Amino acid sequence: MHQLDLHISQHIGSTVFQVSQQITLGSLGIWGPSGAGKSSFLKMIAGLHKPLSGSMTWNGTSWFQQWPLKWTPLRRRPVGFCFQDNRLFPHFSVDQQLQFFRQPDLDSSEYNKILETLGLDSLLSQKTSQLSGGEARRVSLACALVRKPELLILDEPFTGIDQKRVMQAIDLIQILQRNWQFGLLLASHHLNEILAFGQEIMLLDGSTQASFGNWANLLCQMQLPALHQCPIENVIWASRMAQGEPIVVENEHLFLGPAALPDAKCFKFLAQDVILARNKIENISVRNQIPGRISQILPAPWGHLLALDAGQTIWAIITEETQAHLHFEVGEMVYGLIKAMALQSVDDVY
Amino acid sequence: MDWQATLISLKIALLATVLNLPMGIAVGWLLTRMRGWWRHSLTALVMLPLVLPPVVSGFFLLYLFSPAYWIGSTLDALNIPVVFHLNGAVLASAVVSFPLIVRSVLNGLENLDVRYLEAAEAAGVSRREAFFRIVLPLVSPSLMVGSVLVFARSFGEFGATMVLAGNIPGKTQSLPLAIYTAIQSPNGWQRAWLLVGLACLISVSAIILSERLWKRPHASA
């Protein structure tokens, strides 16, 4: 376990944001909507931006102190950083890029394992400027890992990577974390990615303070305005056997509306747009009806948050009154109804 | 005789480019690190040869490097002659064309995406390694443009060279000086035309070559 002591204030947009927290890592998910300052916060922790004031200590070593000024730049911190926007050097091949980041004491079996899991073996001789978005994302993630860091900071690391590889990448990071014992800070606006690594989150909802704690507790304490600021978003992956064939999610035909690109495979929709039903319903305008088992029910001030295990977790929000009327229970089979119009394609998935 | 002048010109241009490239990178980099009054002063000093008449630059150089003063006498003692020597021609060309390389380097460094520098930080490498492996390759198109400009300016250098290195056939007489001498001499027009033709040929070749070199990194990017 690592200890990150933060007592800092920093500009995020036009507001001054303050954090005073002793964080024990493990893993900490940083969750919040786009523009809430997740990236700025991570860059400040990594050592790319100096905080306005305060102090920051990593396992007893001072990384920042306002007075007398102490500052350890990123290059001298044992940090692996995966930038949201890749930042691969255009004059390097993938191999040169990885060697530039590789820590000398990383043994070659671990290095090869990273390359293999992220599917980079066949890309080594390619120029980084010729990679597709998903490939570049994987190289960027590998760069952070081959640093063999004490603190791994991942900023939306799985955007643009297909579902199978996301699962493999999550497994890889978990195995490496067990072997190397690094602390992990993971920013994402997808709850499922964060929950793959742990239950502890820092909630950034655009206000001047962050909240820390167990995700379910935090979500359930969140007041309605904050939920509007920070809506719970579902992300599902669909597949298609061949070009022209219908697109399916867990063997169910997926109907798409105009907000989804016809050839997309990854879609997002809000938890509050999911309708739950005990039976499949004919003669209704909602065409997507995905069966699943209720795995969790969390009471919150604004209703109930339900997790539906349909091969992939689908979150649904229902009101207090609905739950009082229908009495959904954990383990029960239900259908998640999603309007085709509510599906938006996540178009940066390759 | 004609080939000699051409060769001397090519030698001067090449040496001035080789001399100016590292100096230009160093001064350009220094300027990006400086702020306020210091930066303005150094910029003014570096850019001065661009606005001064070359003859005036040559005059200052002659004064500085004359064996009567300490720089010139020290260099003489070290057996490095400058005045009325090929070294002087190279020096004059380098000084006169120096603003061109500094301007190009500055352009490249100031337009360099700061996100690449942050990414180099994240790789944990030293600043020196980041400079040589990331910054220099990324600004190489600007270095290329600057080098071509220095080469071209040095190839055509006349005024400052004439004042500092003189016009000694076979020693310091470059192509432009040879053309001038040919025009001045009776019945020299035929020779002048020949030299002008050579100058045009070399200049056009240099443009074509630089275009090809310029395109290469872009084609692979």
Interface residues (C-beta under 8 A of the other chain):
Chain A: K43 A46 G47 L48 P73 L74 R75 R76 V79 G80 F81 F83 D85 R87 L88 F89 P90 H91 F100 F101 Q103 K127 S129 C143 A144 R147
Chain B: R115 Y116 E118 A119 A120 E121 A122 A123 G124 V125 S126 R127 R133 I134 P137 L138 P217 S220 A221
